[in-house]
Amino acid sequence: IGLLRDFATKAADNIETVDETDFPHDELGDISRKIIKLYRDKADAVKKSEREHKIALHAVEEKARIKRQLTNNINHELKTPVGVIKGYLDTIASNPDMDTPTRQRFISRAQDNVERLCILLGDVSTMTRLEEGTGNIPVKEIDFHDIVFTIENDLTASGINGNMKFSYNLPLDCMIRGNATLLTGMISNLIKNAAIHSGGTEMGLDLIVESERYYTFRFYDNGTGVDPQHLPHLFERFYRIDAGRSRKVGGTGLGLPIVKNTVEALGGSISVHNGPMGGLEFLFTLKKWKD
């Protein structure tokens, strides 16, 4: 009884130093040990709840931080084309006697920046859709070969591959669990990224591994690759190795983040490294379609 009273006094102050082996092996000792066990179980549950609360709070704070960072980055990216457009239009409006060739040149440059602005807003919309609606993205049975075949046929008209040759090696009836719009955008972004940054002459997409649940694909180019310190950051939003050149050729800094988010939203994974023969290699998995 004295040991139990000592335990109760200390437990009231959240101090529990009683050794349960000190209690006798009789009915009162058994009851005392059960009381101590109940107290410890409750204390462990409270500690676990506090840890989970801290983790949840950290996740909320991290999400808010990422959203603030994204907002700041978007504002920064929007300022450049909007400022250029305003500058050209203000110049045209304040010089009614401007000669026609100069006026047309200014209008053309303003139109180029309007196009860049539209692309940026489209990419931001896609990123928002992927990040906030991952669980609500409609998926169905998709023939990945047909998706890539259609993109390859449209390359001449779209011009996203620049002067690089694109080839692919995929089996017919390569059925995956996917979303046609997102997959088309993902492959197009990989092609555009290679055309803008690789400095190579060829790029391609191959199926390299097939398991019971997944296909593993490789997208590659024969360009110069990147310095190893840049590899961990290539999927970060608005990350640019050469910011000036990327903006000049129309890059938004969201192409590769969209690729990564698309793959992950469809249940796959993706990584990037420098290829053994030069250029970048993106390895990504996509789920097979299962009835």
C-alpha positions, 0 to 999 in steps of 0.5 A, spaced: 500 500 500 505 504 501 508 503 494 502 504 491 501 510 495 508 513 492 506 511 485 500 515 485 503 521 488 509 521 483 504 519 477 500 525 479 506 530 478 508 526 471 513 522 475 513 515 475 519 511 478 516 506 481 519 499 480 513 494 479 518 488 481 518 491 488 510 489 489 509 483 492 506 477 488 500 477 491 493 479 490 494 486 492 501 486 488 497 484 481 492 489 482 498 494 483 502 492 477 495 492 472 494 499 475 501 501 473 501 498 466 494 502 465 498 508 467 504 507 462 499 505 456 496 511 457 502 515 458 505 512 451 498 513 448 499 521 450 506 521 447 504 518 441 498 523 440 503 528 441 508 526 436 503 525 431 500 532 432 507 535 431 508 531 425 501 533 422 503 540 424 510 540 421 506 537 414 501 543 414 507 548 415 511 545 410 505 545 405 504 552 407 511 554 406 511 550 399 505 554 397 508 561 399 514 559 395 510 557 389 506 564 389 513 568 390 516 564 384 510 565 380 509 572 381 517 573 379 516 569 373 510 573 371 513 580 372 518 579 366 513 577 360 508 582 363 513 588 364 516 586 357 509 587 354 507 593 357 513 596 355 512 595 348 505 597 348 506 603 352 512 605 347 507 604 341 501 608 344 506 614 346 509 614 339 503 614 334 508 616 328 512 610 329 514 607 322 511 601 320 517 596 321 518 598 328 511 598 330 510 591 327 517 589 330 514 591 337 508 588 336 511 581 334 515 581 341 509 583 345 506 577 342 511 572 343 511 574 350 504 573 351 505 566 348 510 565 353 505 568 359 500 563 356 504 557 356 507 559 363 499 560 366 498 553 363 504 550 366 502 553 373 495 550 372 497 543 370 502 543 377 496 545 381 491 540 378 497 535 379 498 537 386 491 538 389 487 533 385 492 527 385 487 522 388 481 525 383 485 524 376 481 520 372 485 514 369 483 508 364 486 503 360 491 507 355 495 504 350 502 508 351 504 506 344 499 510 341 500 516 345 507 516 343 506 514 336 501 520 335 506 525 339 511 522 334 507 524 328 505 531 330 513 533 331 513 536 325 507 540 326 509 542 333 516 543 332 517 542 340 523 537 338 527 543 335 532 540 330 533 533 334 531 526 331 526 523 336 525 515 336 522 510 340 522 503 341 515 500 345 511 494 344 504 494 341 498 494 346 503 497 351 497 498 356 498 502 362 493 505 367 494 512 365 491 519 363 492 521 356 492 528 356 497 528 362 501 522 359 501 527 352 504 533 356 509 529 360 512 526 354 512 532 350 515 536 356 521 531 356 522 532 348 522 539 349 526 539 355 531 535 351 531 540 345 532 546 349 537 544 353 541 538 351 545 540 345 544 533 342 542 531 335 538 525 338 533 523 343 529 517 344 524 513 349 524 505 350 521 500 354 527 497 358 524 492 364 517 489 364 514 486 371 508 483 373 505 490 375 510 495 372 513 498 365 520 501 366 521 506 361 528 510 359 527 517 355 534 519 353 538 524 349 545 524 346 547 531 348 552 534 354 548 532 360 549 536 366 554 537 372 552 532 377 551 538 382 545 540 378 541 533 378 538 533 385 534 539 383 532 538 376 525 536 378 524 543 382 519 548 380 523 554 376 530 551 377 534 553 371 541 551 370 542 557 365 536 562 367 537 567 361 538 562 356 532 558 358 527 564 358 530 566 352 528 559 348 521 559 352 522 555 358 518 556 364 522 552 369 516 547 370 516 542 365 520 537 369 516 538 375 510 537 371 513 530 368 515 528 375 508 530 378 505 526 372 508 520 373 507 520 381 500 522 380 499 515 376 502 511 381 509 511 378 516 513 380 522 517 376 529 518 376 534 522 372 542 521 371 547 522 366 547 517 361 554 513 360 554 515 352 553 522 354 546 526 355 541 525 360 537 519 362 530 519 365 528 512 368 520 512 370 515 507 371 508 506 369 503 501 372 500 496 367 493 496 366 489 491 370 482 489 370 
